[in-house]
Amino acid sequence: MKQAMREKQRSKLNVIKTIISDIGYAEKSTQPFSVITEDDQVAPIIYRAIKKRSESIEQYRQGGRDDLVSSEKEEVEILQSYLPTPYTEEELLIQIDNAIKATSSTTVKDLGKVLKALTLDPSRAPKSLVAQLVKGRLSAQK
């Protein structure tokens, strides 16, 4: 935040302030109160902020507000720079294959077992993508 202030990067500073505010709100909304300190706790907050801005981009496009579209896109890029690098598809498939072997799963009915056996960093692999890849692997085994 200080670096953005020194370099007079107003959009980056605004995004950082918003995320800090979102983190504070998330800390206060948990029972009992807990301090968010780990990357895997912050990443979902950043993903939600990206999702909000992506929805705003669509609405601004429909409304013909190209100036707001470009500022929202810039904010999305700033937010993405704070996320950890995602797993490649090859890395995910290796982890999935290992989990399938470990659980001796053979059908799509075993999806839950395989997902529980996976030890992936949720900030680097969206759950929906992982579930989709596991389904694909299990259905290919038929």
N, C-alpha and C positions, 0 to 999 in steps of 0.2 A: 504494500500500500504506500509506504514511504517513497519507494522508487517511482511509482506512478505519479506521486505528488511532485517529486523533484523534476521529473521529466515532463510535467504538465500534460499528462495524458488523461484528459477528462473522462473519456469513455471507459478506459480501463479502470480508473479510480471509481467511477460510479458502479461498475460491475462488481468490483471487489467489495465495496461498501454494501451492496445488495446481498452478496453471498454471506458476508459476515453477519448481516442482519438475519438472513435465513437460518444460519447456523445457531444464532442466539435463540431464535424462535423455536427451533427444533429441540434445543436443550431444555427450554422451559416447558415444552409440551409433553415431555416424557415424565412418567411417574415411576419411581421418585426421580427428582432432578438429576441429570447426569451431564457431565461435560463431554462434548464431542472433541476427541483429540486425534483419532486415527483416520487415515485416508479412506478406509473402507466405510467409515461413517459419514464422511464428507461427500464422497462420490455420488451417492444417491441424491443428495441435495443439489449438487451441480447438474446431475441428469434432469432433475425436475425443472431447474431453471432453464436448461436448454430446451426442454419440451415446451415450456410456456412461451419462450421466445419463438420457437418454430411455429407454434399455433398463431402467434401474433403476426408473424411474417405472412402466413396464408391470408389472414384477415386483412392486413394492409394491402396485399396484392389485389384482393377482390375489391377493395375500396379505392384502388388507384393511387395509393400513397407510397410512391417509390422512394421518397426521401426517408420515410420511416422503415421501409424494408431494408435499405442499406445499413441503417444504424443498428437494427436488430440483428442483421447478419454479422456485423462487426462484433456485437456483443456475444453472439454464439461462438465465434472464432476465439474470442478471449476466454470464454468459459471452457472451451475444449482444450485450451492450452494448459489448464490446471488439472485435467484428468490424467490418470496414468495411461501409459500406452496399452492399448487393448491386445489381448491374445490374438495371434494369427489363427486362421481357420485350421491350419495344419497342427498347431499346438493344441487346439481344442480337440481335434479328432484323435490325437494320440492319447490325451487324458480320458476321453470318452471310451476309447477302445480298452484302455486299462481298467476302467471302472466296470465295463461290461464283462470283461474276463473275471474280475475279482468277485462280481456278484453272480456269475454264471447265468446271466440274463439271456433270454432267447427271443422273447416277444415284446411287443409294444406294451403289453400289460405290466411288464417289469420296469416301466419308465420311472416310477417313483423310487424304486430301489437303486437304480443307476444314478439318479439325480442326488440322492442322499449320499451315495458313495463318492461322488465328485467333490474334490476339495479345491475349488477354483475361487480366486479372488473375485467377489461380485463387482468390484469397481472396474475390473478389466474385462469382464465377460457378462453381457446382459443375459439375464435368466431366460428370456424368451428365445434368444439365439441358441443357447445351450440346449434347451428343451427341444427345439426344432432339429438340431443336429443329432441328438440322442434318438429321437423318433425316427429320423432318416436311417441311422445306423441299425437300429433294431428292426425296422421294417425290411431292410435290405438283407437281413440274416435269414428270412423265411425260406 
